[in-house]
Amino acid sequence: FELLVRIDLQVCSQDEEESPLDLDDPRVPFLEAAFVTTYNNLVAEKYCDPFYRIMNNATFTSIITDGSIVVPERISGFNSIAIAAVVSMRCRGCDPETTTLYEEGPLLTDQDGGSSSST
């Protein structure tokens, strides 16, 4: 299944007026791959995701220019940029109509203390 997501990045840029990234930038394929790898390493391998969500790929589709940066703080030498991306996912036992990238599944939200056992 596919999801439309928003990615907020801090990008090193000397020019505060110009967007530090555009979709033709040669770094975009590397950023797309890094997003997929990071997501899969964190969610799929480091956390106990009951839906076994795996991101297959991410494609940046546009630069969001409506001024709604989620992380507005300007770090010295870095500019915030928001990117719309389509991600293709697969999961086990999830509903593709309601599944999000980071939503905790029922097994995670029902647990107290990080583990569950049946008695």
MOPAC internal coordinates of N, CA, C and O (Angstrom, degrees):
PM7 1SCF
backbone

  N    0.0000 0     0.00 0     0.00 0    0    0    0
  C    1.4423 1     0.00 0     0.00 0    1    0    0
  C    1.5184 1   109.10 1     0.00 0    2    1    0
  O    1.2310 1   120.68 1   -15.77 1    3    2    1
  N    1.3202 1   116.30 1   164.23 1    3    2    1
  C    1.4602 1   121.33 1  -179.23 1    5    3    2
  C    1.5225 1   111.32 1  -121.61 1    6    5    3
  O    1.2310 1   121.27 1   -32.31 1    7    6    5
  N    1.3234 1   115.17 1   147.69 1    7    6    5
  C    1.4574 1   122.65 1   176.81 1    9    7    6
  C    1.5237 1   109.16 1  -129.38 1   10    9    7
  O    1.2310 1   120.68 1   -34.70 1   11   10    9
  N    1.3191 1   116.30 1   145.30 1   11   10    9
  C    1.4605 1   121.23 1   170.57 1   13   11   10
  C    1.5184 1   106.45 1   -96.32 1   14   13   11
  O    1.2310 1   120.30 1   -56.67 1   15   14   13
  N    1.3273 1   117.04 1   123.33 1   15   14   13
  C    1.4623 1   121.35 1  -176.33 1   17   15   14
  C    1.5209 1   110.31 1  -127.84 1   18   17   15
  O    1.2310 1   121.51 1   -16.05 1   19   18   17
  N    1.3046 1   114.71 1   163.95 1   19   18   17
  C    1.4581 1   122.79 1   175.88 1   21   19   18
  C    1.5212 1   107.72 1  -113.91 1   22   21   19
  O    1.2310 1   120.95 1   -46.92 1   23   22   21
  N    1.3256 1   115.80 1   133.08 1   23   22   21
  C    1.4561 1   122.40 1   178.77 1   25   23   22
  C    1.5225 1   107.39 1  -120.50 1   26   25   23
  O    1.2310 1   120.02 1   -56.18 1   27   26   25
  N    1.3192 1   117.57 1   123.82 1   27   26   25
  C    1.4584 1   121.70 1   176.27 1   29   27   26
  C    1.5164 1   108.42 1  -103.53 1   30   29   27
  O    1.2310 1   120.97 1   -54.05 1   31   30   29
  N    1.3223 1   115.74 1   125.95 1   31   30   29
  C    1.4578 1   121.48 1  -177.72 1   33   31   30
  C    1.5223 1   110.69 1  -121.17 1   34   33   31
  O    1.2310 1   120.91 1   -27.59 1   35   34   33
  N    1.3049 1   115.86 1   152.41 1   35   34   33
  C    1.4553 1   122.72 1   167.09 1   37   35   34
  C    1.5246 1   105.04 1  -105.37 1   38   37   35
  O    1.2310 1   120.49 1   -62.65 1   39   38   37
  N    1.3290 1   116.67 1   117.35 1   39   38   37
  C    1.4618 1   122.05 1  -175.03 1   41   39   38
  C    1.5180 1   109.32 1  -117.55 1   42   41   39
  O    1.2310 1   120.94 1   -46.34 1   43   42   41
  N    1.3099 1   115.81 1   133.66 1   43   42   41
  C    1.4576 1   120.75 1   177.93 1   45   43   42
  C    1.5287 1   108.96 1   -70.06 1   46   45   43
  O    1.2310 1   120.85 1   -53.22 1   47   46   45
  N    1.3138 1   115.98 1   126.78 1   47   46   45
  C    1.4586 1   120.67 1  -177.94 1   49   47   46
  C    1.5195 1   109.42 1  -153.37 1   50   49   47
  O    1.2310 1   120.91 1   -40.71 1   51   50   49
  N    1.3166 1   115.87 1   139.29 1   51   50   49
  C    1.4610 1   120.94 1   177.76 1   53   51   50
  C    1.5284 1   111.42 1   -82.62 1   54   53   51
  O    1.2310 1   120.22 1   154.18 1   55   54   53
  N    1.3310 1   117.19 1   -25.82 1   55   54   53
  C    1.4547 1   121.91 1  -175.16 1   57   55   54
  C    1.5243 1   110.24 1  -102.87 1   58   57   55
  O    1.2310 1   120.60 1   -68.96 1   59   58   57
  N    1.3403 1   116.46 1   111.04 1   59   58   57
  C    1.4577 1   120.86 1  -177.88 1   61   59   58
  C    1.5153 1   112.55 1   -73.48 1   62   61   59
  O    1.2310 1   119.67 1   158.80 1   63   62   61
  N    1.3220 1   118.24 1   -21.20 1   63   62   61
  C    1.4626 1   121.97 1  -176.20 1   65   63   62
  C    1.5247 1   112.23 1   -84.86 1   66   65   63
  O    1.2310 1   119.76 1   147.36 1   67   66   65
  N    1.3033 1   118.07 1   -32.64 1   67   66   65
  C    1.4529 1   122.28 1  -175.23 1   69   67   66
  C    1.5238 1   110.11 1   -96.61 1   70   69   67
  O    1.2310 1   120.47 1   -35.38 1   71   70   69
  N    1.3295 1   116.70 1   144.62 1   71   70   69
  C    1.4638 1   120.84 1   177.26 1   73   71   70
  C    1.5238 1   108.76 1   -60.39 1   74   73   71
  O    1.2310 1   120.10 1   -47.12 1   75   74   73
  N    1.3289 1   117.42 1   132.88 1   75   74   73
  C    1.4629 1   120.37 1  -177.20 1   77   75   74
  C    1.5279 1   113.53 1   -76.24 1   78   77   75
  O    1.2310 1   120.28 1   178.56 1   79   78   77
  N    1.3325 1   117.06 1    -1.44 1   79   78   77
  C    1.4607 1   120.15 1  -176.77 1   81   79   78
  C    1.5182 1   108.72 1  -154.91 1   82   81   79
  O    1.2310 1   120.51 1   -38.03 1   83   82   81
  N    1.3349 1   116.62 1   141.97 1   83   82   81
  C    1.4551 1   120.31 1   169.42 1   85   83   82
  C    1.5301 1   107.21 1  -133.43 1   86   85   83
  O    1.2310 1   120.36 1   -11.01 1   87   86   85
  N    1.3142 1   116.91 1   168.99 1   87   86   85
  C    1.4603 1   120.35 1  -172.77 1   89   87   86
  C    1.5259 1   113.35 1   -69.19 1   90   89   87
  O    1.2310 1   119.96 1   162.92 1   91   90   89
  N    1.3337 1   117.69 1   -17.08 1   91   90   89
  C    1.4674 1   121.28 1   177.16 1   93   91   90
  C    1.5201 1   112.34 1   -87.69 1   94   93   91
  O    1.2310 1   120.43 1   176.93 1   95   94   93
  N    1.3097 1   116.78 1    -3.07 1   95   94   93
  C    1.4612 1   121.78 1  -178.12 1   97   95   94
  C    1.5273 1   109.41 1   -62.69 1   98   97   95
  O    1.2310 1   119.46 1   -46.02 1   99   98   97
  N    1.3214 1   118.64 1   133.98 1   99   98   97
  C    1.4664 1   120.73 1  -179.59 1  101   99   98
  C    1.5317 1   113.89 1   -64.52 1  102  101   99
  O    1.2310 1   119.99 1   166.70 1  103  102  101
  N    1.3429 1   117.63 1   -13.30 1  103  102  101
  C    1.4691 1   120.52 1   178.31 1  105  103  102
  C    1.5222 1   112.96 1   -80.53 1  106  105  103
  O    1.2310 1   119.99 1   164.05 1  107  106  105
  N    1.3451 1   117.62 1   -15.95 1  107  106  105
  C    1.4630 1   121.21 1  -174.22 1  109  107  106
  C    1.5325 1   112.92 1   -57.47 1  110  109  107
  O    1.2310 1   118.55 1   132.35 1  111  110  109
  N    1.3413 1   120.37 1   -47.65 1  111  110  109
  C    1.4746 1   117.93 1   178.87 1  113  111  110
  C    1.5286 1   113.43 1   -58.80 1  114  113  111
  O    1.2310 1   120.53 1   145.65 1  115  114  113
  N    1.3313 1   116.58 1   -34.35 1  115  114  113
  C    1.4627 1   120.16 1   178.53 1  117  115  114
  C    1.5346 1   110.99 1   -70.52 1  118  117  115
  O    1.2310 1   120.69 1   141.31 1  119  118  117
  N    1.3323 1   116.29 1   -38.69 1  119  118  117
  C    1.4719 1   119.82 1   177.21 1  121  119  118
  C    1.5250 1   110.99 1   -67.25 1  122  121  119
  O    1.2310 1   119.94 1   140.36 1  123  122  121
  N    1.3155 1   117.72 1   -39.64 1  123  122  121
  C    1.4674 1   121.00 1   177.03 1  125  123  122
  C    1.5279 1   110.14 1   -61.51 1  126  125  123
  O    1.2310 1   120.64 1   133.05 1  127  126  125
  N    1.3237 1   116.38 1   -46.95 1  127  126  125
  C    1.4679 1   120.69 1   179.52 1  129  127  126
  C    1.5237 1   111.35 1   -64.43 1  130  129  127
  O    1.2310 1   120.25 1   141.32 1  131  130  129
  N    1.3413 1   117.14 1   -38.68 1  131  130  129
  C    1.4633 1   120.48 1   179.33 1  133  131  130
  C    1.5276 1   110.88 1   -65.54 1  134  133  131
  O    1.2310 1   120.05 1   142.25 1  135  134  133
  N    1.3296 1   117.50 1   -37.75 1  135  134  133
  C    1.4636 1   120.95 1   177.85 1  137  135  134
  C    1.5313 1   110.27 1   -62.64 1  138  137  135
  O    1.2310 1   120.31 1   134.29 1  139  138  137
  N    1.3301 1   117.01 1   -45.71 1  139  138  137
  C    1.4644 1   121.58 1   179.61 1  141  139  138
  C    1.5266 1   110.82 1   -63.00 1  142  141  139
  O    1.2310 1   120.32 1   131.82 1  143  142  141
  N    1.3112 1   117.00 1   -48.18 1  143  142  141
  C    1.4650 1   121.29 1  -178.76 1  145  143  142
  C    1.5188 1   111.70 1   -62.86 1  146  145  143
  O    1.2310 1   120.62 1   135.30 1  147  146  145
  N    1.3238 1   116.43 1   -44.70 1  147  146  145
  C    1.4653 1   120.38 1  -179.50 1  149  147  146
  C    1.5233 1   110.37 1   -63.88 1  150  149  147
  O    1.2310 1   120.09 1   134.07 1  151  150  149
  N    1.3232 1   117.43 1   -45.93 1  151  150  149
  C    1.4667 1   120.56 1   178.77 1  153  151  150
  C    1.5307 1   110.07 1   -58.16 1  154  153  151
  O    1.2310 1   120.42 1   129.75 1  155  154  153
  N    1.3202 1   116.81 1   -50.25 1  155  154  153
  C    1.4629 1   119.68 1  -176.94 1  157  155  154
  C    1.5220 1   111.56 1   -64.20 1  158  157  155
  O    1.2310 1   120.10 1   141.72 1  159  158  157
  N    1.3235 1   117.42 1   -38.28 1  159  158  157
  C    1.4697 1   119.53 1   178.16 1  161  159  158
  C    1.5219 1   111.72 1   -65.76 1  162  161  159
  O    1.2310 1   120.27 1   137.52 1  163  162  161
  N    1.3194 1   117.09 1   -42.48 1  163  162  161
  C    1.4645 1   119.99 1  -177.74 1  165  163  162
  C    1.5227 1   112.47 1   -75.51 1  166  165  163
  O    1.2310 1   120.26 1   125.73 1  167  166  165
  N    1.3097 1   117.11 1   -54.27 1  167  166  165
  C    1.4604 1   120.35 1  -172.68 1  169  167  166
  C    1.5195 1   112.32 1   -79.51 1  170  169  167
  O    1.2310 1   120.66 1   132.67 1  171  170  169
  N    1.3057 1   116.34 1   -47.33 1  171  170  169
  C    1.4600 1   119.04 1  -173.81 1  173  171  170
  C    1.5233 1   113.39 1   -79.00 1  174  173  171
  O    1.2310 1   120.15 1   143.79 1  175  174  173
  N    1.3282 1   117.31 1   -36.21 1  175  174  173
  C    1.4556 1   119.12 1  -173.92 1  177  175  174
  C    1.5231 1   114.39 1  -102.54 1  178  177  175
  O    1.2310 1   119.49 1   148.13 1  179  178  177
  N    1.3219 1   118.58 1   -31.87 1  179  178  177
  C    1.4674 1   120.88 1  -174.51 1  181  179  178
  C    1.5220 1   113.58 1   -93.95 1  182  181  179
  O    1.2310 1   120.18 1   153.74 1  183  182  181
  N    1.3448 1   117.26 1   -26.26 1  183  182  181
  C    1.4609 1   120.62 1  -177.37 1  185  183  182
  C    1.5224 1   109.72 1  -114.87 1  186  185  183
  O    1.2310 1   121.40 1   -24.54 1  187  186  185
  N    1.2922 1   114.93 1   155.46 1  187  186  185
  C    1.4641 1   120.95 1  -179.02 1  189  187  186
  C    1.5305 1   108.96 1   -85.76 1  190  189  187
  O    1.2310 1   120.23 1   -98.08 1  191  190  189
  N    1.3075 1   117.17 1    81.92 1  191  190  189
  C    1.4577 1   122.43 1  -178.36 1  193  191  190
  C    1.5316 1   108.62 1   -86.23 1  194  193  191
  O    1.2310 1   119.77 1   -65.73 1  195  194  193
  N    1.3249 1   118.04 1   114.27 1  195  194  193
  C    1.4598 1   119.93 1  -177.08 1  197  195  194
  C    1.5251 1   113.28 1   -67.31 1  198  197  195
  O    1.2310 1   120.12 1   164.47 1  199  198  197
  N    1.3404 1   117.38 1   -15.53 1  199  198  197
  C    1.4589 1   120.31 1  -179.48 1  201  199  198
  C    1.5297 1   112.64 1   -99.25 1  202  201  199
  O    1.2310 1   119.87 1   178.47 1  203  202  201
  N    1.3103 1   117.86 1    -1.53 1  203  202  201
  C    1.4630 1   122.24 1   179.22 1  205  203  202
  C    1.5268 1   111.29 1    48.66 1  206  205  203
  O    1.2310 1   121.14 1  -130.32 1  207  206  205
  N    1.3338 1   115.43 1    49.68 1  207  206  205
  C    1.4635 1   119.49 1   179.85 1  209  207  206
  C    1.5227 1   110.50 1   -68.73 1  210  209  207
  O    1.2310 1   121.46 1   -48.13 1  211  210  209
  N    1.3099 1   114.81 1   131.87 1  211  210  209
  C    1.4575 1   122.57 1   176.53 1  213  211  210
  C    1.5215 1   107.36 1  -130.27 1  214  213  211
  O    1.2310 1   120.80 1   -49.58 1  215  214  213
  N    1.3285 1   116.08 1   130.42 1  215  214  213
  C    1.4516 1   120.29 1   176.00 1  217  215  214
  C    1.5241 1   107.52 1   -89.69 1  218  217  215
  O    1.2310 1   120.70 1   -53.51 1  219  218  217
  N    1.3270 1   116.27 1   126.49 1  219  218  217
  C    1.4626 1   120.81 1   178.97 1  221  219  218
  C    1.5238 1   111.63 1   -82.84 1  222  221  219
  O    1.2310 1   120.73 1   133.27 1  223  222  221
  N    1.3345 1   116.21 1   -46.73 1  223  222  221
  C    1.4571 1   119.59 1   177.42 1  225  223  222
  C    1.5197 1   110.13 1  -161.20 1  226  225  223
  O    1.2310 1   121.42 1   -13.54 1  227  226  225
  N    1.3224 1   114.88 1   166.46 1  227  226  225
  C    1.4602 1   122.38 1   176.87 1  229  227  226
  C    1.5188 1   107.95 1  -134.33 1  230  229  227
  O    1.2310 1   120.93 1   -41.72 1  231  230  229
  N    1.3217 1   115.82 1   138.28 1  231  230  229
  C    1.4555 1   121.30 1   177.92 1  233  231  230
  C    1.5191 1   108.38 1  -127.85 1  234  233  231
  O    1.2310 1   120.84 1   -62.89 1  235  234  233
  N    1.3233 1   115.99 1   117.11 1  235  234  233
  C    1.4586 1   119.94 1   177.22 1  237  235  234
  C    1.5222 1   107.66 1   -69.61 1  238  237  235
  O    1.2310 1   120.42 1   -52.09 1  239  238  237
  N    1.3252 1   116.81 1   127.91 1  239  238  237
  C    1.4620 1   120.52 1  -175.70 1  241  239  238
  C    1.5198 1   113.32 1  -108.42 1  242  241  239
  O    1.2310 1   119.73 1   151.59 1  243  242  241
  N    1.3252 1   118.12 1   -28.41 1  243  242  241
  C    1.4657 1   119.78 1   179.04 1  245  243  242
  C    1.5178 1   110.46 1  -164.07 1  246  245  243
  O    1.2310 1   121.69 1   -20.53 1  247  246  245
  N    1.3247 1   114.37 1   159.47 1  247  246  245
  C    1.4529 1   121.94 1   171.77 1  249  247  246
  C    1.5272 1   105.96 1   -94.15 1  250  249  247
  O    1.2310 1   120.14 1   -53.05 1  251  250  249
  N    1.3224 1   117.34 1   126.95 1  251  250  249
  C    1.4603 1   121.65 1  -179.05 1  253  251  250
  C    1.5236 1   107.93 1   -83.30 1  254  253  251
  O    1.2310 1   121.00 1   -57.82 1  255  254  253
  N    1.3083 1   115.69 1   122.18 1  255  254  253
  C    1.4655 1   120.10 1  -174.66 1  257  255  254
  C    1.5244 1   112.25 1  -119.76 1  258  257  255
  O    1.2310 1   120.13 1  -157.19 1  259  258  257
  N    1.3335 1   117.36 1    22.81 1  259  258  257
  C    1.4694 1   119.51 1  -177.80 1  261  259  258
  C    1.5221 1   112.95 1   -85.09 1  262  261  259
  O    1.2310 1   120.25 1  -175.42 1  263  262  261
  N    1.3272 1   117.12 1     4.58 1  263  262  261
  C    1.4594 1   120.35 1   177.68 1  265  263  262
  C    1.5106 1   114.69 1    80.99 1  266  265  263
  O    1.2310 1   119.71 1  -170.59 1  267  266  265
  N    1.3164 1   118.15 1     9.41 1  267  266  265
  C    1.4651 1   121.08 1  -175.52 1  269  267  266
  C    1.5240 1   112.08 1   -98.26 1  270  269  267
  O    1.2310 1   120.29 1  -128.69 1  271  270  269
  N    1.3092 1   117.05 1    51.31 1  271  270  269
  C    1.4614 1   121.44 1   178.21 1  273  271  270
  C    1.5241 1   108.71 1   -65.90 1  274  273  271
  O    1.2310 1   121.03 1   -50.80 1  275  274  273
  N    1.3141 1   115.64 1   129.20 1  275  274  273
  C    1.4636 1   120.60 1  -179.00 1  277  275  274
  C    1.5247 1   110.85 1   -73.28 1  278  277  275
  O    1.2310 1   120.33 1   143.86 1  279  278  277
  N    1.3227 1   116.97 1   -36.14 1  279  278  277
  C    1.4612 1   121.74 1  -179.70 1  281  279  278
  C    1.5298 1   107.30 1  -109.80 1  282  281  279
  O    1.2310 1   120.00 1   -95.25 1  283  282  281
  N    1.3388 1   117.60 1    84.75 1  283  282  281
  C    1.4575 1   119.63 1  -172.07 1  285  283  282
  C    1.5234 1   115.14 1   -77.73 1  286  285  283
  O    1.2310 1   119.44 1   167.46 1  287  286  285
  N    1.3215 1   118.68 1   -12.54 1  287  286  285
  C    1.4573 1   119.70 1  -176.86 1  289  287  286
  C    1.5258 1   109.78 1   -63.52 1  290  289  287
  O    1.2310 1   121.44 1   -44.61 1  291  290  289
  N    1.2900 1   114.84 1   135.39 1  291  290  289
  C    1.4621 1   119.75 1   176.11 1  293  291  290
  C    1.5204 1   108.27 1   -96.01 1  294  293  291
  O    1.2310 1   121.26 1   -64.59 1  295  294  293
  N    1.3020 1   115.19 1   115.41 1  295  294  293
  C    1.4539 1   121.64 1   175.58 1  297  295  294
  C    1.5221 1   106.22 1   -86.59 1  298  297  295
  O    1.2310 1   119.90 1   -39.27 1  299  298  297
  N    1.3086 1   117.79 1   140.73 1  299  298  297
  C    1.4591 1   121.69 1  -176.56 1  301  299  298
  C    1.5308 1   110.94 1   -50.48 1  302  301  299
  O    1.2310 1   121.11 1   -59.44 1  303  302  301
  N    1.3346 1   115.48 1   120.56 1  303  302  301
  C    1.4594 1   120.79 1   177.87 1  305  303  302
  C    1.5146 1   114.60 1    85.69 1  306  305  303
  O    1.2310 1   119.59 1  -179.06 1  307  306  305
  N    1.3361 1   118.39 1     0.94 1  307  306  305
  C    1.4558 1   120.95 1  -177.39 1  309  307  306
  C    1.5230 1   110.46 1  -124.90 1  310  309  307
  O    1.2310 1   120.47 1   -35.72 1  311  310  309
  N    1.3131 1   116.70 1   144.28 1  311  310  309
  C    1.4529 1   123.08 1   174.14 1  313  311  310
  C    1.5223 1   108.80 1  -114.89 1  314  313  311
  O    1.2310 1   120.62 1   -33.79 1  315  314  313
  N    1.3271 1   116.41 1   146.21 1  315  314  313
  C    1.4667 1   120.89 1   174.98 1  317  315  314
  C    1.5181 1   108.88 1   -83.41 1  318  317  315
  O    1.2310 1   120.78 1   -36.60 1  319  318  317
  N    1.3131 1   116.12 1   143.40 1  319  318  317
  C    1.4552 1   122.11 1   175.91 1  321  319  318
  C    1.5231 1   107.55 1  -143.65 1  322  321  319
  O    1.2310 1   121.06 1   -40.20 1  323  322  321
  N    1.3207 1   115.57 1   139.80 1  323  322  321
  C    1.4646 1   121.19 1   178.07 1  325  323  322
  C    1.5237 1   108.72 1  -110.89 1  326  325  323
  O    1.2310 1   120.81 1   -45.53 1  327  326  325
  N    1.3153 1   116.06 1   134.47 1  327  326  325
  C    1.4588 1   121.93 1  -176.45 1  329  327  326
  C    1.5167 1   108.91 1  -126.22 1  330  329  327
  O    1.2310 1   120.79 1   -45.39 1  331  330  329
  N    1.3356 1   116.10 1   134.61 1  331  330  329
  C    1.4630 1   121.09 1   170.96 1  333  331  330
  C    1.5234 1   106.63 1   -90.35 1  334  333  331
  O    1.2310 1   120.94 1   -42.57 1  335  334  333
  N    1.3157 1   115.81 1   137.43 1  335  334  333
  C    1.4617 1   120.18 1  -179.17 1  337  335  334
  C    1.5231 1   109.91 1  -141.75 1  338  337  335
  O    1.2310 1   121.16 1   -31.48 1  339  338  337
  N    1.3123 1   115.40 1   148.52 1  339  338  337
  C    1.4561 1   121.54 1   171.72 1  341  339  338
  C    1.5146 1   106.15 1  -102.92 1  342  341  339
  O    1.2310 1   120.96 1   -54.85 1  343  342  341
  N    1.3380 1   115.76 1   125.15 1  343  342  341
  C    1.4580 1   120.01 1   177.70 1  345  343  342
  C    1.5207 1   109.07 1  -114.09 1  346  345  343
  O    1.2310 1   121.22 1   -39.97 1  347  346  345
  N    1.2983 1   115.28 1   140.03 1  347  346  345
  C    1.4513 1   121.00 1   175.93 1  349  347  346
  C    1.5218 1   107.12 1  -103.70 1  350  349  347
  O    1.2310 1   121.45 1   -49.34 1  351  350  349
  N    1.3371 1   114.84 1   130.66 1  351  350  349
  C    1.4645 1   121.76 1  -172.89 1  353  351  350
  C    1.5222 1   110.10 1  -127.94 1  354  353  351
  O    1.2310 1   122.12 1   -15.80 1  355  354  353
  N    1.3123 1   113.55 1   164.20 1  355  354  353
  C    1.4693 1   120.49 1   166.02 1  357  355  354
  C    1.5217 1   106.58 1  -140.07 1  358  357  355
  O    1.2310 1   121.12 1   -26.62 1  359  358  357
  N    1.3087 1   115.47 1   153.38 1  359  358  357
  C    1.4582 1   119.60 1   179.68 1  361  359  358
  C    1.5253 1   108.79 1  -154.20 1  362  361  359
  O    1.2310 1   121.48 1   -12.59 1  363  362  361
  N    1.3044 1   114.77 1   167.41 1  363  362  361
  C    1.4525 1   120.66 1   179.51 1  365  363  362
  C    1.5254 1   107.88 1  -117.13 1  366  365  363
  O    1.2310 1   120.56 1   -56.95 1  367  366  365
  N    1.3327 1   116.53 1   123.05 1  367  366  365
  C    1.4539 1   120.60 1   175.44 1  369  367  366
  C    1.5133 1   114.30 1    75.85 1  370  369  367
  O    1.2310 1   119.49 1  -160.78 1  371  370  369
  N    1.3253 1   118.58 1    19.22 1  371  370  369
  C    1.4609 1   120.12 1   179.11 1  373  371  370
  C    1.5205 1   109.70 1  -112.33 1  374  373  371
  O    1.2310 1   121.00 1   -18.14 1  375  374  373
  N    1.3114 1   115.69 1   161.86 1  375  374  373
  C    1.4533 1   122.01 1   176.34 1  377  375  374
  C    1.5245 1   107.51 1   -96.64 1  378  377  375
  O    1.2310 1   119.53 1   -69.84 1  379  378  377
  N    1.3262 1   118.50 1   110.16 1  379  378  377
  C    1.4638 1   120.49 1  -178.29 1  381  379  378
  C    1.5291 1   113.43 1   -59.75 1  382  381  379
  O    1.2310 1   119.82 1   159.05 1  383  382  381
  N    1.3176 1   117.95 1   -20.95 1  383  382  381
  C    1.4624 1   120.80 1   179.39 1  385  383  382
  C    1.5283 1   112.25 1   -74.05 1  386  385  383
  O    1.2310 1   119.79 1   155.01 1  387  386  385
  N    1.3348 1   118.01 1   -24.99 1  387  386  385
  C    1.4675 1   120.60 1  -175.97 1  389  387  386
  C    1.5248 1   113.60 1  -120.51 1  390  389  387
  O    1.2310 1   119.58 1   172.32 1  391  390  389
  N    1.3115 1   118.41 1    -7.68 1  391  390  389
  C    1.4616 1   121.55 1  -176.77 1  393  391  390
  C    1.5222 1   110.79 1   -74.93 1  394  393  391
  O    1.2310 1   120.79 1   -42.10 1  395  394  393
  N    1.3222 1   116.10 1   137.90 1  395  394  393
  C    1.4605 1   122.09 1   175.20 1  397  395  394
  C    1.5263 1   108.76 1  -116.97 1  398  397  395
  O    1.2310 1   120.73 1    -2.71 1  399  398  397
  N    1.3100 1   116.20 1   177.29 1  399  398  397
  C    1.4665 1   119.51 1   179.87 1  401  399  398
  C    1.5175 1   112.91 1   -65.56 1  402  401  399
  O    1.2310 1   120.44 1   139.47 1  403  402  401
  N    1.3382 1   116.76 1   -40.53 1  403  402  401
  C    1.4596 1   119.51 1  -169.77 1  405  403  402
  C    1.5159 1   114.60 1  -120.94 1  406  405  403
  O    1.2310 1   119.62 1  -177.65 1  407  406  405
  N    1.3118 1   118.34 1     2.35 1  407  406  405
  C    1.4602 1   120.17 1  -179.25 1  409  407  406
  C    1.5240 1   109.72 1   -62.54 1  410  409  407
  O    1.2310 1   121.18 1   -46.88 1  411  410  409
  N    1.3240 1   115.35 1   133.12 1  411  410  409
  C    1.4599 1   119.15 1   177.48 1  413  411  410
  C    1.5161 1   109.14 1   -75.33 1  414  413  411
  O    1.2310 1   120.86 1   -44.69 1  415  414  413
  N    1.3070 1   115.96 1   135.31 1  415  414  413
  C    1.4547 1   120.55 1   177.35 1  417  415  414
  C    1.5099 1   110.95 1   -74.62 1  418  417  415
  O    1.2310 1   120.30 1   -10.85 1  419  418  417
  N    1.3280 1   117.02 1   169.15 1  419  418  417
  C    1.4593 1   120.07 1  -177.41 1  421  419  418
  C    1.5211 1   113.52 1   -59.22 1  422  421  419
  O    1.2310 1   119.68 1   148.33 1  423  422  421
  N    1.3183 1   118.22 1   -31.67 1  423  422  421
  C    1.4639 1   119.18 1   179.10 1  425  423  422
  C    1.5255 1   111.40 1   -66.48 1  426  425  423
  O    1.2310 1   120.56 1   144.42 1  427  426  425
  N    1.3394 1   116.54 1   -35.58 1  427  426  425
  C    1.4618 1   119.71 1  -179.46 1  429  427  426
  C    1.5228 1   111.76 1   -74.88 1  430  429  427
  O    1.2310 1   119.53 1   139.59 1  431  430  429
  N    1.3336 1   118.50 1   -40.41 1  431  430  429
  C    1.4561 1   120.27 1  -176.83 1  433  431  430
  C    1.5184 1   112.37 1   -76.56 1  434  433  431
  O    1.2310 1   119.80 1   159.26 1  435  434  433
  N    1.3233 1   117.99 1   -20.74 1  435  434  433
  C    1.4570 1   120.93 1  -179.87 1  437  435  434
  C    1.5185 1   112.81 1   -87.21 1  438  437  435
  O    1.2310 1   120.38 1   169.13 1  439  438  437
  N    1.3168 1   116.88 1   -10.87 1  439  438  437
  C    1.4541 1   119.94 1  -176.75 1  441  439  438
  C    1.5166 1   110.92 1   -81.33 1  442  441  439
  O    1.2310 1   121.33 1   -32.63 1  443  442  441
  N    1.3304 1   115.07 1   147.37 1  443  442  441
  C    1.4589 1   121.55 1   174.80 1  445  443  442
  C    1.5075 1   107.01 1  -121.22 1  446  445  443
  O    1.2310 1   120.46 1   -64.22 1  447  446  445
  N    1.3047 1   116.72 1   115.78 1  447  446  445
  C    1.4621 1   119.82 1   178.95 1  449  447  446
  C    1.5068 1   113.92 1    87.30 1  450  449  447
  O    1.2310 1   119.41 1  -170.17 1  451  450  449
  N    1.3250 1   118.74 1     9.83 1  451  450  449
  C    1.4495 1   120.60 1   172.45 1  453  451  450
  C    1.5107 1   116.49 1    92.11 1  454  453  451
  O    1.2310 1   119.47 1   176.55 1  455  454  453
  N    1.3137 1   118.61 1    -3.45 1  455  454  453
  C    1.4637 1   118.68 1   177.02 1  457  455  454
  C    1.5054 1   109.70 1  -144.50 1  458  457  455
  O    1.2310 1   121.29 1   -21.55 1  459  458  457
  N    1.3040 1   115.14 1   158.45 1  459  458  457
  C    1.4598 1   118.44 1   179.24 1  461  459  458
  C    1.5239 1   108.34 1  -133.88 1  462  461  459
  O    1.2310 1   121.10 1   -32.12 1  463  462  461
  N    1.2941 1   115.51 1   147.88 1  463  462  461
  C    1.4559 1   120.27 1   176.42 1  465  463  462
  C    1.5126 1   108.53 1  -143.19 1  466  465  463
  O    1.2310 1   120.81 1   -33.19 1  467  466  465
  N    1.3051 1   116.06 1   146.81 1  467  466  465
  C    1.4625 1   118.61 1   178.37 1  469  467  466
  C    1.5217 1   108.71 1  -100.06 1  470  469  467
  O    1.2310 1   121.14 1   -38.98 1  471  470  469
  N    1.3257 1   115.42 1   141.02 1  471  470  469
  C    1.4685 1   119.37 1  -177.68 1  473  471  470
  C    1.4918 1   110.56 1  -118.13 1  474  473  471
  O    1.2310 1   120.10 1   180.00 1  475  474  473

